[in-house]
Amino acid sequence: MPVSPRPARRVLPSPAFSLLTLFMAMLLVAGGASRADVYGQAVIRGSAAALMTFCILMADRREFAVGSRAVYLFALLSLGLPLLQLVPMPPSLWEMLPSHKILLQAVHGPQPWRPLAIVPDAAINAAASLLVPLAALVLNATLPASERNCVATLILAFIVCSTLVGLLQLSGAGIDNPLINDVRGAVSGPFANRNHFALLLAIGGVLTPLWAFRHGEQSLWRLPVAIVLCILFFLLILATGSRAGIVLGALGVAAGLAIEWSSFNRILRRVPQRMRLLICGAGVAFGALLITISIYADRVQSINRAMSLNAADDMRVRGFATVLSMVRTGFPYGNGFGSFEPLFRLNEPDHLLKPTYFNHAHNDFIEIVHDGGVIGLLLLITALGWWAWASIRAWRLEPSPSSKLARTGSIILGLVFLASIVDYPARTPIIMTISSIAALWLAWARGTKGTGRFTLP
């Protein structure tokens, strides 16, 4: 008597992956702001601390991923620097620091021991903000090897959900998130800042080709879906009003195609040359038509802002000399993390006064040196050097699922670095989390010779 095969047993996700999914869902709701006084920070940081503690206590040490010590070390050093700035100093030493002289004009008599950080509360906030990337590292490190390949799809799903939020905002739906300091009527997705949303969409452009070509010719249905997603991401970038997002979006899609070019080229070779030209031409025409419609519908705020750009009126340009002066005053000791905004108000010349305030240097590399001094500069150079070295190594590997994911991590970090030249995206919990995961992808490929230990779903 023939025996019918047993139905396939459904495999449930591990606790670590379930917690990571929950954390990403919470980031979607409350992780889009960088300000310390928004309610979302308490939600995200409290959740990060609880989830990280749970994973450390419950996970087997043998489950922690190897080959990523550089990432963990840099995260711990980054946490240690603001904590070091909170250590009280003798009054004689504190008064010798150049950046503290302006404060001595307002105080008299014997001084108590004070920390190096001019704004201690802000330094505490900076240290607390690093709970988010540390939690992301721990949650990913404790994932079983069989599930680490699902994280890229999880991030892409997160970006798609964020895109839906952006589309609702574009349609005129009044979305007022009380957990972040969003601007009513702006197309910024789950973020308070449109530039940060544009960066997230650009990262989606990197991940989409990898998802589309994961199963090669066995899942050709993913290719048209991926094309629609990339076009949607780019159109939404145009609607955000982010000028830098236009460049980042184009680079993201191009880099994603470069990673999967061999798979893309292999599929194209099966199509006759005339049909190939017809498909490419139709794709370009369709994209151009959508952009043209968006222009006539007045939905391309990024292009409008780029056309009306006047560098003389840009606060980033006008305040650059003042920012450099503040950096020189505090170097090499640093002014303390989180001190930029109050110090800029102290040093702001009259011709820069306006109803709005300048909250950051809008160049995170300069602001890190302003806050952390020579130690912050050394950490920054070390991180950039490791990224460059690991990226070269990843792009030299033979094409494999492991090397492709490592290259993806390299590109994502590169986009974050480029965006940080004119903004501060890495100060939001969402970008912190994605950057931490991308760094792990890049680190995990170390030493592989074309044979990956994990794959994209």
N, C-alpha and C positions, 0 to 999 in steps of 0.2 A: 504494500500500500504506500503510495508516494506521500512523502511528508512535505507539507508546504513550508517554505522558508519563513523564519521568524521575521516579524516587522523590524525595521531598523530602529535601534534604540536611540531615543533622543538624548543628546548630550547637553546638559545644562551648563551655562557659563560658570566659571569659577567665582568664588566670593570676591577675589581681587578685581576681576573684570567687571562684575556687577557693581562694585563700589566705584570703579573708574567711570562706568557709564552714568551712575548717579551723580558723580562729581561734575562730569561734563554737562549734565542736565542743569545742575545748579549754576554752573558758569553761564549757561545760556540765559538764565533769568537774572543773575545778580553779579556777573563777573566782567561787566564792560566798562567800569569806571576806574580812574586812577586816583581820584581825590580821596583823602583819608576820612572825610566827614560824611560820606554817603553810607546808607544803611547796608548796602550790598557788601561792603568790606567786612563787616562783622559776620555776615552770613557765610561768606566764602572762606574767610580765615578760620572761623570756628569749625566749619566743616572740614577744612583741610587738616587742621590739627587733630580732630577726632579720627578721621579716616587714616591718617598717617600713623597715629598711635596704635590703632587697631591692627593695621597691616604689620607693623613692626613686632607687636606682641604675638600675633597669631601665625605669622608666616614662618616657614622653615628657612633657616639661614641658607640652606643649599639651593633654595629657589631664587635667591637674588642673582640677577644677571651679572656675569663677569665681563671684563673687557671695557668697563665704563668708569674706571676709577677717576679719570681726569674730570669727568662731568661732576661726579660726587664731590671731588676735592674742590673744584671751582665753586660749587654751590655753598659748601661749608665756609670757604674763605670769604665769599661774598656776604654771608651772614655774619661772619666774625668781624668784618671791618666796621659796620655801624655799631656793633656792640663794643668794640674797642674804643670808639669815639665817645662812648658814654661813661668810661672810667674817669672818676674825678682826678683832677690834676692839682698840684700845689699852686697857690695863688701867684707865687713868683714866676712859675713857668707859664701859667695861663696868661698872665699879663704881657709876656714877651711875644706872644703870637701876633703877627701883624693884623690878622682879620679881627682880633678882639679889641684893638685900640679904639675903634669907633664906639664900642660899648662902654669903654672906660670913661668916656666923656659924660655919661649919664649916671655914673655911680661914684661914690666917695667913701673914704674910710677903708678899714681892713676888709678884705674880700674872703669869702669862704672858698673851699675847694669846689671847682667847677669842672665839668667835662669839656672836652675839645669841641664837641658839637655845640654850635651857637644856639640851635633850637633843639633841645634834648627830646621834646615830644615828637618832633618830626623824625629824629633819628630812630626813636623807638618804633614809630610807624613804618619806617623803611625796613627795619629788621623784621617786623611782624609780617610785612608784605611778602617776604621770602618764604613764609610757610607754604604758600601756594605752589611755587615750583618744586620745593622739597617734597610736598605731598605727591605731586605728579611723578617725580622720580621714583619715590617709594612704591606707588601704586603700579607703575610700569615694571619696576624691577622685580616685584613679587608675582607678576603674571606667569602662569605656566608657559613653557616654550611653545606649546601648541596654540596659544591664544595671543601671543605677541603680534601675530600677523593680522589680527583683527583691528588693531588700534588705528591704522590709517583709514580704514573704512569708517570707523567710528568718528574720526575727525571730519571726514568728508560729509557724513550725515549731519554732524553738528553745523558745518558751514551751510549745507542746504537748508536746515531749519532757520539759521540766521538770515539766509536769503529770503525765505518766506516772510520773516518779520520785516525785512527791508521793503519787500513788495507791498506789504500792507501799509507801511509808512508812505510809500510812493503813491499809493492809491488815495491817500488823504485820510486814512483811518487814524483817528486820534489815539495814539498809543502813548500813555504816560506811565513810565516805569518808576515807581517810588523808590526803588532800590539803587538807582543810578541818577546822575545829574544830566539826564538827556535833555535835548532841546526840542521842544514840541514843534512838529512840522518838518524836522530834519530827517533825511534818509541816512540813518546811522546804524540800522539793525539793532543788535543787542548792546551796542556801544554808546558812550556819551559823545564820542568824537568820530566824525565822518571819515577822517583819515585812517583811523584804526580799523573801521569797517572795510574800507577799501583794501587795506593790507590783508585782512582775512579772506576777502574774495579773491585776491591774487594768489593766496596760498591754495584756495580751492582750485584755481587754474593749474597749479602744479600737481595736485593729487588726482584730478579727474582723468588725465590720460593713463596714469598707472592703474586706476580702477578699471578703465575701459579695456585695456589690453591684458588684464591679469590672466585670463584663460585663453588668450590668443584667438584663434579662429573658432573656438568652440562657443564663444559668447559674443558673436558679432552684433547682437542686439544692443550691447552696451555702447557701441561706437556712436550711433545716432543720438543716444541719450547723452553721451559725453559731449558731443558737439553742441547740443542744445544747452547743456549746463555751462559750458565755457562761454557761449554767446550771452547767456543770461547773466553770468558773473560780470562780464565786461560791460554790458549795458547798465547794470546796476551800479558799477563803479562810476560810469559817466553821470548817473543820476545823483550820486552822493555829493558831487561838488569837489571831490578831492583831486587836485591837479597832479600830485605825486602818484595817486592811485592809477592814473592812466599808464604811466611808465611801468609801475609795479605789475599791473594786470597783464600788459603785453609781455613783460619778461617772464611772468609766471607761466603763462600758457606756452610760450616758446621753450622754456626750460623743461616743462612737462613733456612736450613732444620730443625734445632732444633725448630725454631719458628713455623714452619708448620708441625712438625712431626706427630701430631695427624691426620691431613688431609692426609698426605702422607701414613701413616700406614693404614688408613681407606680404601684408594684406593687399597693398596697392598693386603689387606685381601680378596678382591673380586677376586683376581687372584689365580689360583691353585699354590701350593707350588713349583712344578717343574717348572712351567712357571715363577714364581717369581725368582727362582735361575737362570733360563736361561736369563731373562731380565737383572738382576743385573750383571751377568757374561759378557753378551754381552756389557753392558754399560762400564764396567771396561776395557774390551778388546779393545773397540773402542777408549776410551780415551787414553789407553796405546799406541795403534797403532798411533794415531795422534801425541802424544808426541815423539814417536820413529822416525816418519817421520820428525818431526820438528828438531830433533837432527841431523839426517843425512843430512838435508838440511841446517844445520848451522843457524837455526833460533831461538835457545834457548839461547840468550845472558845472561839471568839471571843465568842459570845453569853454563854456561861457566865462568861467572864472579865469581860465588860462588866457583867453583872448583879451580880457580886461586887466591882466596882471600889470601892476606898476610897482617895481621893486622899491621905489622911493617911499611908497606908502606901506610896505610890508614891515610889520613890527619886528620880525626876525632879523631883517636887514638893519633897521633903524637902531635896534637895541644891541647889535652885535658888539660894537665897541665897548659899551658899558659891561657886557657880559665878560669880555676878555679882560677888562680891567679888574673885575671881581675875581677872576681866576688867578690873575697875577698876584693880587693881594693875598689870597689865601694859600698860594702854593709855597712850599711843598707839603704843608701839613693838612690842608683841606679845611673847609668851613663846616663840615658836618652834613650828613645826608639829610635831605629835606629842607635845607636852609636857603635854597635859591630864591624862592618867592619873597620872603621877608627881607632878605639882604638886597634884592633888587629894588624893593621899595625904598630902602635906605639910600641906595646909590643912584636912583633914577633921576636923570636931569629933568628940568622943567619942560623942555620941548618934547619929551616923550609922554607927558601926563595925558591920560585919556580916561573915559568912564570905565573901561574894562581894564583888567590887570593882566600882567605878564606872568603866568604861573610857572612856566618852565623856559629853559633856554632854547627849546625846540631844536636842539642838537644834543642827543643824549651822551655822545662821546665827550663833548665839552662839559656838560653838566656833571658827568661822573668825575672828571678831573677837578671841577669846582668843588664838589662835595667831598671826594675822597683823597684829593691831593696826589702825591707821588705814589702812594700805595694803590689808590684807585687806578692811576695811570698804568702801573705795572700789571695789575690784574686785567685791565682792558687789553693791553698789548699781548699778554699771555693768552687770553681767550681768543683774540683774533688770530694769533699765530697758530694756536691749536686747530682752529676752524680751517685755516688755509692748508695746514699740513694734512689734516684728516680728509679734507675735500680732495686734495690732489691724489691721495692714496685711494679714495673711493672711486674717483673717475679713472684711475689706472687699472682697477680690477676688471676681470672679464665680466661680460654681461651675465647677471644672475639675479634672482629675486633679492638676495642679500645686498648686492652692490647697487641695485636700482633703488632700494629703500634708503641706503646710505646716501646716495646722490640726492634723493628727495630731501632728506634731512639737511644736506649741505645747501641746497637751493632755498629751502624755507628759512634757514638761518641767514643766508645772504640777503633775502628780501627784507627780513627784520632789520638787519644792519643798514641796508640802504634807506629804509623808512626812518630809521633813527637819526639819520643825518639832518632831517628837517622836522622831526617830530619826536614823540616819546611813547611809541606803541608798546614797548616791552614793560611799561609800568602798569599795564592792565592785567588782571588775573588771567584773562583768556589767552592773550599773546604770551604771557609767562608760561602757561601750561603747554601750549603748542610748541614753543621754543625749547622747553625742557625735553619734551618727547622727541623732537627733531634732533637734539644733541645726542640723545641715547641711540637713535637710529644710526647716526654718523659714527658714534663710538663703537657700537656693536659690530660693525663691519671690519673692525681692526683685525688684521691678520688673516682674513678670509681670502682664498685664492680662487674666487669664482664660484664657490659652493656656499650658499647661504644657509644660515641656521633657522631662518624664518622667511615667510613669504607674505605678500599682500593677499588679502582675500579677494 
